[in-house]
Amino acid sequence: MTRPGDFTTRPELRGTFGVAGSTHWTATAVAMGILERGGNAFDAAAAGGFVLQVVEPHLNGPGGEVPILTYSASRDKIEVVCGQGTAPAAASAKGFRDMGLDLVPGTGLLPACVPGAFGAWLRMLADHGTLPLREVLEPAIFYAEHGFPLVSKIVNALRAVEPLFRNDWPSSAEVYLSSSGHPKEGDLFRNPGLAATYRRIVEEAEAGGGSRDAQLEAARRCWYEGFVAEAIDSFYRTQELKDSTGERHSGLLTGQDMASWQATVEAPATYDYHGLTVAKCGPWSQGPFMLQQLALLRDLPLGEMPPDGPDFIHNVVEAAKLAFADREAWYGDSAEVPLDTLLSDTYNDERRKLMGDRASEELRPGAPDGRQPILPDYELASENSIDVNAMLGVGEPTVSKAGEEETDSNGALRGDTCHIDVIDRWGNMVAATPSGGWFQSSPVVPELGFSISTRAQMFWLQDGLPSTLMGGKRPRTTLTPSMALKHGKPYLAWGTPGGDQQDQWSLSFLLRHLHHGYNLQEAIDAPSFHSEHPPSSFWPRLAKPNVLLVEGRMPKATVEELKRRGHDVSVGEDWSEGRLSACSQETRNGMRYLRAGANPRGMQGYAAGR
């Protein structure tokens, strides 16, 4: 077994005032700056979230979405702020099939959903924040207006989609390219159009005067009923632009869709596991997938299994396969989800019997309450199919190849996601996973300076599924922040980008921390793995049954034993699995102790605290 000291890259940060961690050092610094100025965790997370939209435009944007988990010390409970926008009212599975489509395209105008991130951040600020909107948006406006240094991943993404922008998406070329080409690594990049959009929102919100709450509501109306909605409505009605199908389509998203939507606050789905109450978003996301894995693993002696050993990995992966099968058969916003049964002891005791010593190649959903499952029609990835690594660009990636960005002839480049966690000195916690609206996913709305979410690609066009495309419904997002109570007290906030892998990486982090005593940074840095067993949540929805990816640092003996047990093992780069960050708190002798860690992979994620 590899010991934590053999691979830890950084110390676990510790303090008593506040901690933050995110996928980009600038967002972390901004969040800590807000805490230093007297803001709380909700102010800090929102400010950091808005900055992520600017400094990681290939990973998320203002036109994207965000699920947020909040713990309010004054209310003493975890809540979900749902910033996942719905499909346009005009969208339907039959309508898309009538266009000759068997899948929702992964890029372009057709897969747009209502951009929910702005509404969700404002809903959280209205419910829990303390600072005025101007102070929260000021850092994002500054970086959009004055520039930020481009990291290599942004430059590689721009290089890959440059032909698409120049030939088919001129509004995107105007923002991201110049006559001499794309910007270079280290260049200061500015987006004055986005800065002007946010500045106008602040100014219009303040022009009416009134209280902080009144200004937040005025800003929300600017976005969903005012000039932002008007610009989106006009662009999506009047343009026909190329998407991942290779054809040109107009959009369905309208101003009325925008005006009809508001961020909601919901109770989380929870599961009690070895002294922790783990909280996730509901089954409109893939969040309960992690809870189902915990239910399947609950009675196994995981603490006796080295976390880089074959027994640990085999059992975690086989549990994931069963939970993935239930996700495909039962999760979605278009039908009632039998979540209580899916998380029940009786159901999981029976399902656990399917976990044998050999790797399963099947996708085996259960029959909760006697209901017979229906799986979507999906294709298996093969040498003759579309290259899944190249085509996942329309959604969040699995694992990247060092130094490469891949694109197909229609410009479909892998997108990604961000994450941010904050805990303040009062004990408030936030875990949020912003995503969508990547610049490579859809053309920039010219008057606004940003792109719109393509999350509708996660619906199926097959009738009768809980994730069948329906107007006004939420796509079953992969975005899935995590939070946990420890013996009923607020404890842990964490998460990662990574599409279908998010809850796999988040789970293995939790198990290493809980069962093996790894601190936050050790649990993040440890060699990790993920299964590609289910159909991808992203266009073109291919599956790789029984494929297991492990980092190159995994012991060779572990890899060989996993192969012997029947896993189709692929060994990746040494530091290629996940982009986790995490913050925790515990109270001892009346003093609150805070901790934080962040992912070294990709050299962008950082934690801060004191």
C-alpha positions in Angstrom: 0.0 0.0 0.0 1.3 3.5 -0.9 1.4 5.7 2.2 0.1 9.3 2.0 3.5 10.7 2.6 4.7 9.1 -0.7 2.5 11.2 -2.9 1.2 14.3 -1.0 2.0 17.5 -2.9 1.0 20.1 -0.4 0.1 20.5 3.2 -3.5 20.3 4.4 -4.4 24.0 5.2 -5.6 24.7 8.8 -7.1 27.7 10.4 -9.9 29.2 12.5 -11.0 32.2 10.4 -12.1 30.9 7.0 -11.1 28.5 4.3 -11.8 28.2 0.5 -10.8 25.9 -2.2 -11.6 25.9 -6.0 -10.4 24.8 -9.4 -8.6 28.1 -10.1 -6.3 30.1 -7.8 -7.9 33.4 -8.7 -11.4 32.3 -7.5 -9.9 31.0 -4.3 -8.1 34.3 -3.7 -11.2 36.3 -4.4 -13.3 34.1 -2.0 -10.8 34.6 0.8 -10.7 38.3 0.0 -14.4 38.5 0.5 -14.1 36.7 3.9 -11.4 39.1 4.9 -13.7 42.1 4.1 -16.3 40.7 6.4 -18.5 38.8 4.0 -19.7 35.3 4.8 -19.3 32.0 3.0 -22.3 32.8 0.8 -20.9 36.1 -0.4 -17.5 34.6 -0.9 -18.7 31.6 -2.9 -20.8 33.7 -5.1 -17.9 36.2 -5.8 -15.6 33.2 -6.5 -18.2 31.6 -8.7 -18.7 34.8 -10.8 -14.9 35.0 -11.2 -14.7 31.4 -12.4 -17.0 32.4 -15.2 -14.4 34.8 -16.4 -11.1 33.1 -15.7 -12.2 29.6 -16.8 -14.4 30.3 -19.8 -13.7 26.9 -21.4 -15.1 25.3 -18.2 -18.1 27.4 -17.4 -19.7 30.7 -18.2 -22.4 33.2 -17.2 -24.8 31.4 -19.5 -24.3 28.1 -17.7 -25.8 26.4 -14.6 -24.8 25.7 -11.0 -26.2 23.4 -8.3 -25.3 24.7 -4.9 -25.3 23.0 -1.5 -25.5 25.4 1.5 -25.3 24.9 5.2 -26.6 27.9 7.2 -25.4 28.0 10.8 -28.4 30.1 11.7 -30.8 27.6 10.2 -28.8 24.6 11.1 -29.6 22.7 7.9 -28.3 21.8 4.5 -30.3 23.0 1.5 -30.0 22.7 -2.3 -30.2 25.8 -4.5 -31.1 24.5 -7.9 -29.5 26.5 -10.6 -30.2 24.0 -13.3 -32.3 25.7 -16.0 -35.1 23.9 -17.8 -35.6 22.9 -21.4 -37.5 25.4 -23.6 -41.2 25.0 -23.6 -41.1 24.2 -27.3 -38.7 21.3 -26.9 -40.0 17.8 -27.2 -38.6 14.4 -28.1 -41.0 14.1 -31.0 -40.0 17.5 -32.3 -36.3 16.6 -32.3 -37.1 13.3 -34.0 -39.1 15.1 -36.6 -35.9 17.0 -37.4 -34.3 13.7 -38.3 -32.3 13.6 -35.0 -31.9 10.6 -32.8 -29.9 12.5 -30.1 -30.0 16.1 -28.9 -26.9 17.8 -30.5 -24.0 18.5 -28.1 -23.2 21.9 -29.4 -24.9 24.9 -31.1 -28.3 26.5 -30.5 -30.7 23.5 -30.2 -29.4 22.0 -26.9 -29.9 25.3 -25.0 -31.6 25.3 -21.6 -32.4 28.4 -19.5 -29.1 29.6 -18.0 -29.7 29.1 -14.3 -26.3 30.1 -12.7 -27.1 33.8 -12.3 -30.5 33.1 -10.7 -29.0 30.5 -8.4 -26.2 32.7 -7.1 -28.6 35.6 -6.6 -31.1 33.3 -4.8 -28.4 32.2 -2.4 -27.3 35.8 -1.8 -30.8 36.9 -1.1 -31.4 34.1 1.4 -28.0 34.0 3.2 -25.6 36.7 1.9 -24.7 40.1 3.5 -22.9 42.1 0.9 -24.5 44.2 -1.8 -24.4 42.8 -5.4 -21.9 45.4 -6.5 -19.3 44.1 -4.1 -19.9 40.5 -5.0 -19.7 41.2 -8.8 -16.8 43.7 -8.6 -14.0 41.1 -8.9 -15.6 39.4 -12.0 -16.1 42.7 -13.7 -12.5 43.7 -12.9 -11.0 40.6 -14.5 -13.4 40.7 -17.5 -12.5 44.4 -18.1 -8.8 44.5 -17.3 -7.8 40.9 -18.2 -6.4 37.7 -16.7 -3.5 35.5 -17.8 -4.5 32.7 -20.1 -3.6 29.2 -19.0 -2.5 26.6 -21.6 -5.9 24.7 -21.5 -7.8 27.8 -22.6 -5.3 28.4 -25.4 -5.4 24.8 -26.5 -9.2 24.9 -26.6 -9.2 28.1 -28.7 -6.7 26.6 -31.1 -9.0 23.6 -31.5 -12.2 25.5 -32.2 -10.6 28.4 -34.2 -11.8 27.0 -37.6 -15.4 26.6 -36.3 -15.4 30.2 -34.9 -14.0 31.7 -38.1 -16.2 29.8 -40.5 -19.4 29.3 -38.6 -19.6 31.2 -35.3 -18.5 34.8 -36.1 -19.8 36.2 -32.8 -17.5 33.9 -30.9 -14.6 34.8 -33.2 -15.1 38.4 -32.4 -14.7 37.8 -28.7 -12.0 35.2 -28.6 -9.9 35.6 -31.8 -8.0 38.4 -33.6 -7.0 38.8 -37.2 -3.6 37.3 -36.4 -5.1 34.2 -34.7 -5.9 33.0 -31.2 -4.2 34.4 -28.0 -1.2 32.8 -26.5 -0.5 31.2 -23.1 0.2 34.0 -20.6 -1.5 36.7 -22.6 -3.9 38.9 -20.7 -7.4 38.2 -22.1 -10.2 40.7 -21.7 -13.9 40.3 -22.4 -15.3 43.8 -22.4 -18.7 42.6 -23.5 -19.2 40.5 -20.5 -17.9 43.3 -18.2 -20.4 45.7 -19.7 -23.2 43.2 -19.2 -22.5 42.7 -15.5 -21.8 46.4 -15.0 -25.2 47.3 -16.6 -27.0 44.8 -14.4 -25.5 46.4 -11.3 -26.3 49.9 -12.5 -29.9 49.1 -13.4 -30.4 47.3 -10.1 -29.1 50.3 -8.1 -30.9 52.9 -10.2 -34.2 51.9 -8.5 -32.8 52.4 -5.1 -34.3 50.3 -2.3 -32.9 47.7 0.0 -30.2 45.1 -0.8 -33.0 42.5 -1.4 -34.8 44.9 -3.8 -31.6 45.4 -5.7 -31.0 41.6 -6.0 -34.5 41.1 -7.3 -34.0 44.0 -9.8 -30.8 42.3 -11.0 -32.6 39.0 -11.4 -35.3 40.7 -13.5 -32.6 42.3 -15.7 -31.3 38.8 -16.5 -34.5 36.8 -16.9 -37.0 39.5 -18.0 -34.8 42.4 -19.1 -32.1 43.1 -21.6 -30.3 39.8 -21.1 -33.4 37.8 -21.9 -34.2 40.0 -24.9 -30.8 39.5 -26.4 -30.9 35.7 -26.0 -34.5 35.6 -27.4 -33.5 37.6 -30.5 -30.3 35.6 -31.2 -31.9 32.2 -30.7 -34.9 33.0 -32.9 -33.0 34.6 -35.8 -29.8 32.6 -36.2 -29.2 29.2 -37.8 -25.7 28.0 -36.9 -23.7 24.8 -37.3 -23.8 22.3 -34.4 -22.2 18.9 -33.6 -24.4 17.2 -36.2 -22.6 19.1 -38.9 -25.9 20.8 -39.9 -27.3 24.3 -39.2 -30.2 24.7 -36.7 -31.9 27.6 -35.0 -32.6 27.6 -31.3 -35.8 27.0 -29.3 -34.9 29.1 -26.2 -37.1 32.2 -25.8 -37.5 35.2 -23.5 -40.7 33.6 -22.2 -38.7 30.5 -21.1 -36.3 32.8 -19.3 -39.1 34.8 -17.6 -40.9 31.6 -16.5 -37.9 30.2 -14.6 -36.6 30.8 -11.1 -34.0 29.1 -9.0 -35.6 26.9 -6.4 -34.5 25.8 -2.9 -35.0 22.2 -2.1 -34.2 19.6 0.6 -31.2 17.4 -0.3 -31.2 13.7 -0.8 -29.3 12.2 2.2 -27.8 8.9 3.4 -26.4 8.0 6.8 -23.0 6.3 6.5 -20.6 5.5 9.4 -21.4 8.6 11.4 -21.8 10.9 8.4 -25.0 12.2 6.9 -24.0 12.7 3.2 -26.1 15.3 1.4 -26.5 15.5 -2.4 -28.8 17.2 -5.0 -31.9 15.2 -5.9 -32.5 12.8 -8.8 -32.8 15.6 -11.3 -29.0 15.3 -10.9 -26.8 12.2 -10.6 -26.3 13.1 -6.9 -28.1 10.1 -5.4 -25.7 7.9 -7.4 -23.1 8.4 -4.7 -25.7 7.7 -2.0 -26.6 4.4 -3.7 -22.9 3.4 -3.8 -22.6 4.2 -0.1 -25.7 2.0 0.6 -24.1 -0.9 -1.3 -20.7 -0.5 0.3 -21.9 0.2 3.9 -21.3 -3.3 5.3 -18.0 -4.1 3.6 -14.8 -3.8 5.6 -13.3 -1.1 3.4 -11.0 0.2 6.2 -9.2 -3.1 6.0 -8.6 -2.8 2.2 -5.7 -0.6 1.1 -7.2 2.3 -1.0 -4.8 1.5 -3.9 -5.4 -2.2 -3.6 -7.5 -4.4 -5.9 -10.1 -5.3 -3.2 -11.0 -1.7 -2.5 -11.1 -0.7 -6.2 -13.0 -3.8 -7.3 -15.7 -3.3 -4.8 -16.1 0.4 -5.3 -16.3 -0.1 -9.1 -18.8 -3.0 -8.9 -21.0 -0.8 -6.7 -20.7 2.0 -9.2 -21.8 -0.2 -12.0 -25.0 -1.1 -10.1 -25.7 2.5 -9.1 -25.0 3.7 -12.7 -27.6 1.2 -14.0 -30.2 2.6 -11.6 -29.3 6.1 -12.6 -30.0 5.3 -16.3 -33.2 3.5 -15.5 -34.7 5.7 -12.8 -33.2 9.2 -12.5 -34.6 12.3 -14.2 -37.0 15.2 -14.0 -39.6 13.7 -16.4 -41.0 11.0 -14.1 -41.4 10.2 -10.5 -38.2 8.7 -9.0 -38.5 5.9 -6.4 -35.6 7.4 -4.4 -36.7 6.1 -0.9 -36.7 2.5 -2.2 -33.4 3.0 -4.1 -31.7 4.0 -0.9 -33.4 1.5 1.4 -31.6 -1.3 3.2 -33.9 -4.0 1.8 -33.3 -3.0 -1.8 -29.5 -2.6 -1.4 -29.1 -5.8 0.6 -30.5 -7.7 -2.5 -28.5 -5.6 -5.0 -25.2 -6.2 -3.0 -25.6 -9.9 -3.7 -24.8 -9.1 -7.4 -21.3 -7.9 -6.5 -19.1 -10.9 -7.1 -15.4 -11.6 -7.3 -15.4 -11.0 -11.1 -16.0 -7.8 -12.9 -19.5 -7.5 -14.4 -19.9 -6.5 -18.1 -23.6 -5.9 -17.7 -25.7 -2.8 -17.0 -28.2 -4.3 -14.4 -30.8 -1.9 -13.1 -33.0 -3.0 -10.2 -36.8 -3.2 -9.9 -37.7 -0.9 -7.0 -41.2 -1.5 -5.7 -41.6 -4.1 -8.4 -41.4 -1.6 -11.2 -39.7 -2.9 -14.3 -36.8 -0.8 -15.5 -36.4 0.6 -19.0 -32.9 1.5 -20.2 -32.2 4.0 -23.0 -31.0 2.9 -26.4 -27.3 3.6 -26.5 -24.3 2.5 -28.5 -21.2 0.8 -27.4 -17.9 2.5 -28.1 -15.8 0.5 -30.6 -13.1 1.0 -33.1 -15.8 1.6 -35.7 -17.8 4.1 -33.6 -17.2 7.8 -33.2 -14.1 8.4 -31.1 -15.6 8.9 -27.7 -12.6 10.8 -26.3 -12.8 13.3 -29.2 -16.6 13.7 -29.0 -17.0 14.1 -25.3 -16.0 17.7 -25.9 -19.5 18.7 -25.9 -19.7 17.8 -22.2 -17.5 17.3 -19.3 -14.4 15.2 -19.7 -13.5 11.9 -18.2 -9.7 12.0 -18.2 -7.5 14.2 -20.4 -4.4 13.3 -22.2 -1.5 15.4 -21.1 -1.0 18.4 -23.4 -3.8 17.5 -25.8 -7.1 19.0 -26.8 -9.2 17.0 -29.1 -11.8 18.1 -31.6 -13.8 16.6 -34.4 -14.5 18.1 -37.8 -17.6 19.9 -36.5 -15.7 21.5 -33.7 -17.0 19.3 -30.9 -14.4 19.8 -28.2 -14.5 18.4 -24.7 -15.8 20.9 -22.1 -15.4 20.8 -18.4 -16.6 22.2 -15.1 -15.5 24.1 -12.0 -15.9 23.7 -8.3 -15.7 25.9 -5.3 -16.0 25.3 -1.5 -16.0 27.9 1.3 -16.4 27.7 5.1 -16.5 30.9 7.2 -15.7 31.7 10.8 -19.4 31.4 11.7 -19.7 27.8 10.4 -21.6 28.5 7.2 -20.6 26.2 4.3 -21.0 26.2 0.6 -20.2 23.6 -2.1 -21.0 24.5 -5.7 -20.2 23.0 -9.1 -20.6 25.7 -11.8 -20.6 24.5 -15.4 -22.0 25.0 -18.9 -21.9 27.9 -21.3 -18.4 26.9 -22.3 -17.2 29.1 -25.2 -16.7 25.9 -27.3 -20.3 24.7 -26.7 -22.4 27.4 -28.3 -21.9 30.7 -30.1 -21.5 33.9 -28.1 -24.7 36.1 -27.9 -23.2 39.2 -29.4 -24.7 41.9 -27.1 -23.8 39.9 -24.0 -20.3 38.5 -24.5 -21.0 34.9 -23.4 -22.4 31.6 -24.6 -25.5 29.6 -23.4 -25.7 26.2 -21.8 -26.0 23.1 -24.0 -27.2 20.9 -21.1 -30.2 19.6 -23.0 -27.9 17.1 -24.7 -28.3 15.1 -21.5 -32.0 14.3 -22.3 -32.9 11.2 -24.3 -35.2 11.3 -27.4 -36.6 7.9 -26.5 -40.1 8.1 -25.1 -41.0 6.7 -21.6 -37.7 7.4 -19.8 -37.4 9.6 -16.7 -34.9 11.6 -18.6 -36.9 11.9 -21.9 -36.8 15.4 -23.3 -39.8 17.5 -22.3 -40.3 21.2 -22.4 -40.0 22.8 -18.9 -38.1 19.9 -17.4 -34.6 19.8 -16.1 -32.0 17.7 -17.8 -30.4 15.0 -15.6 -27.2 16.9 -14.9 -24.0 15.3 -13.9 -23.2 18.3 -11.7 -23.0 17.0 -8.2 -21.5 18.9 -5.2 -21.2 17.1 -1.9 -21.7 18.0 1.7 -21.7 16.0 5.0 -22.7 16.3 8.6 -20.6 14.4 11.2 -22.8 13.1 14.0 -25.3 15.7 13.1 -22.8 18.6 13.1 -21.6 20.5 9.9 -18.4 18.9 8.7 -17.4 18.6 5.1 -18.0 20.4 1.7 -16.3 19.0 -1.4 -16.6 18.2 -5.1 -14.9 18.0 -8.5 -15.5 18.6 -12.2 -15.6 15.5 -14.5 -19.0 14.6 -15.9 -20.0 11.0 -15.1 -16.8 10.7 -13.0 -17.7 13.4 -10.5 -19.3 11.2 -7.9 -16.8 8.4 -8.5 -13.9 10.7 -7.6 -15.8 12.4 -4.8 -16.7 9.0 -3.3 -13.2 7.5 -3.4 -11.9 10.8 -1.8 -14.5 10.4 1.0 -13.7 6.7 1.6 -10.0 7.4 1.8 -10.6 10.2 4.3 -13.2 8.3 6.4 -11.9 4.8 6.4 -8.2 5.2 6.0 -7.6 8.4 8.0 -6.2 10.4 5.1 -6.4 14.2 5.7 -8.1 16.3 3.0 -5.0 16.9 0.9 -3.8 13.3 1.2 -7.2 12.0 0.1 -7.2 14.4 -2.9 -3.7 13.5 -4.0 -4.0 9.7 -3.6 -3.9 7.7 -6.9 -7.4 7.4 -8.2 -9.6 5.6 -10.7 -12.9 5.6 -12.5 -15.2 3.3 -14.4 -16.5 4.1 -17.9 -19.1 1.4 -17.7 -22.4 3.3 -18.4 -23.5 5.2 -21.4 -22.0 8.7 -21.3 -24.3 11.5 -20.2 -23.0 13.6 -23.1 -23.5 13.4 -26.9 -22.9 11.0 -28.6 -23.9 8.9 -25.6 -21.5 6.0 -26.1 -20.7 3.4 -23.4 -17.5 1.5 -22.6 -18.7 -1.5 -20.6 -16.3 -2.8 -18.0 -13.6 -0.2 -18.9 -11.7 0.9 -15.8 -9.2 3.8 -15.9 -6.5 4.1 -13.2 -3.7 6.6 -12.7 -0.2 5.6 -13.7 0.8 5.8 -10.0 -1.4 2.9 -9.1 0.7 -0.2 -8.1 1.4 -2.6 -10.9 0.3 -5.5 -8.7 -3.1 -3.8 -8.3 -3.4 -3.3 -12.0 -2.6 -6.9 -12.8 -5.0 -8.3 -10.2 -7.8 -6.1 -11.5 -7.2 -7.5 -14.9 -7.2 -11.0 -13.6 -10.6 -10.3 -12.1 -11.9 -9.4 -15.5 -11.7 -5.6 -15.5 -10.7 -4.0 -18.8 -8.0 -1.8 -17.3 -6.4 1.2 -19.0 -3.6 3.0 -17.3 -3.6 6.8 -17.7 -1.1 9.6 -16.8 0.3 9.7 -13.3 -1.9 12.7 -12.3 -5.0 12.5 -14.5 -8.0 11.6 -12.3 -10.2 14.3 -10.8 -9.9 18.0 -9.8 -11.2 17.8 -6.2 -11.3 20.5 -3.6 -12.6 20.2 -0.1 -13.1 22.2 3.1 -14.0 20.9 6.6 -14.8 22.1 10.0 -15.0 20.6 13.5 -15.6 22.2 16.9 -13.5 21.2 19.9 -13.5 22.9 23.3 -15.6 25.7 21.9 -13.2 26.5 19.1 -14.0 25.9 15.4 -11.1 24.3 13.5 -11.1 24.6 9.7 -9.2 22.7 7.1 -8.9 22.8 3.3 -7.2 21.1 0.4 -7.2 21.4 -3.4 -6.2 19.4 -6.4 -2.7 19.7 -7.9 -3.6 18.0 -11.1 -3.5 20.6 -14.0 -1.7 23.1 -11.7 -4.8 25.4 -11.4 -6.6 24.3 -8.2 -5.7 25.9 -4.9 -6.9 26.2 -1.4 -6.5 29.1 1.0 -7.3 29.8 4.6 -6.2 31.1 7.9 
